[in-house]
């Protein structure tokens, strides 16, 4: 089982890759590691942050897709109706864009540090973009 170390400022999370339910998505994301970017607050999805990838083609389609992830269930949206992105929910979330409802591939679940999720969201909302880093653990 592959795990990820995710750091956002002073916050540290451990996430389990959902390799059984989303093998192609996990493999595509693993090729990007280590991955550094900025995380910003979502505009249409409720209590979630997101990491825009722009027009990056990660070479996958829908897999283990959902529009209603729980806090800590990370989604990779492979593009199409909207740009490629990772959704990082910290509370009630309904994944959407200006084009409407989206379904992203649930590829990782936070298993350590979940108690920090409720602090991360407001930090990103009120203090702006934060640096985020994903590493294989």
C-alpha positions in Angstrom: 0.0 0.0 0.0 1.4 3.4 -1.0 1.1 6.3 1.3 1.7 10.0 0.7 3.1 12.7 2.9 1.3 16.0 2.3 2.6 19.2 3.8 0.8 22.6 3.7 2.7 25.1 5.7 2.8 23.8 9.3 0.2 21.1 8.6 1.3 17.6 7.9 -1.0 14.8 6.6 -0.6 11.2 5.7 -2.8 9.8 2.9 -3.4 6.3 1.7 -3.5 5.9 -2.1 -6.7 4.1 -3.2 -4.8 1.7 -5.5 -7.5 -1.0 -5.5 -10.4 1.4 -6.5 -8.4 3.8 -8.6 -5.3 2.1 -9.9 -4.9 4.2 -13.1 -5.4 7.4 -11.2 -2.9 6.5 -8.5 -0.3 5.4 -11.1 -0.8 8.7 -13.0 -0.4 10.8 -9.8 2.6 8.8 -8.7 4.4 9.8 -11.9 4.1 13.4 -10.8 5.8 12.9 -7.4 7.3 14.7 -5.7 4.7 17.3 -6.6 4.8 21.0 -5.5 2.1 23.6 -6.2 -0.1 26.1 -4.5 -3.5 25.2 -2.9 -6.3 27.7 -3.1 -9.8 27.8 -1.8 -12.6 26.3 -4.0 -15.2 28.7 -5.4 -18.1 26.4 -6.2 -17.5 23.2 -4.2 -18.3 24.1 -0.6 -15.7 23.4 2.1 -12.8 22.4 -0.1 -9.6 23.6 -1.5 -8.2 22.8 -4.9 -4.9 22.6 -6.8 -5.2 23.7 -10.4 -3.2 21.7 -13.0 -4.5 23.8 -16.0 -4.6 21.8 -19.2 -2.2 19.0 -18.1 -3.3 15.7 -19.6 -2.8 13.0 -17.0 -3.9 10.3 -19.4 -6.8 8.9 -17.5 -10.6 8.9 -17.5 -13.2 8.5 -14.9 -12.4 6.0 -12.2 -13.9 5.6 -8.7 -15.5 9.0 -9.4 -17.7 11.0 -7.1 -19.2 14.5 -6.7 -19.7 14.2 -2.9 -16.3 13.4 -1.3 -16.0 13.3 2.5 -13.5 15.5 4.3 -10.0 14.1 3.5 -11.0 12.2 0.4 -8.8 13.6 -2.3 -10.1 13.7 -5.9 -8.2 14.1 -9.1 -10.3 15.5 -11.9 -8.6 14.5 -15.2 -10.1 17.4 -17.2 -12.8 17.7 -19.7 -15.6 20.1 -18.8 -13.2 22.0 -16.5 -9.4 22.0 -16.1 -7.4 19.2 -14.5 -7.2 19.6 -10.8 -7.1 18.0 -7.3 -9.9 18.7 -4.9 -9.0 18.7 -1.3 -12.2 18.6 0.8 -12.1 19.7 4.5 -15.8 19.7 5.2 -19.2 19.3 3.4 -18.4 19.3 -0.4 -20.3 19.0 -3.6 -17.7 19.1 -6.4 -18.6 21.7 -9.1 -17.2 24.3 -11.4 -18.7 27.3 -13.3 -19.7 24.7 -15.9 -21.7 22.7 -13.3 -21.3 19.5 -11.3 -18.1 17.5 -11.7 -17.1 14.0 -10.6 -13.5 13.5 -9.7 -11.5 10.3 -9.1 -11.2 9.5 -5.4 -7.5 8.5 -5.4 -6.3 9.1 -1.9 -7.7 9.4 1.7 -6.2 11.3 4.6 -5.5 8.8 7.4 -3.4 10.9 9.7 -3.8 14.6 10.5 -7.5 14.7 9.8 -8.0 16.8 12.9 -6.1 19.6 11.1 -8.5 19.7 8.1 -10.9 22.1 9.8 -8.0 24.5 10.4 -6.6 24.2 6.9 -9.7 25.4 5.0 -10.2 28.7 6.8 -6.4 29.4 6.6 -6.5 29.0 2.8 -9.8 31.0 2.6 -8.7 34.0 4.6 -4.9 34.0 4.1 -4.8 33.0 0.4 -2.8 30.4 -1.6 -0.5 28.1 0.4 2.4 26.0 -0.8 1.6 22.3 -0.8 3.9 19.3 -1.4 3.1 15.7 -2.0 5.8 13.0 -1.5 5.7 9.3 -1.5 6.1 8.1 2.1 
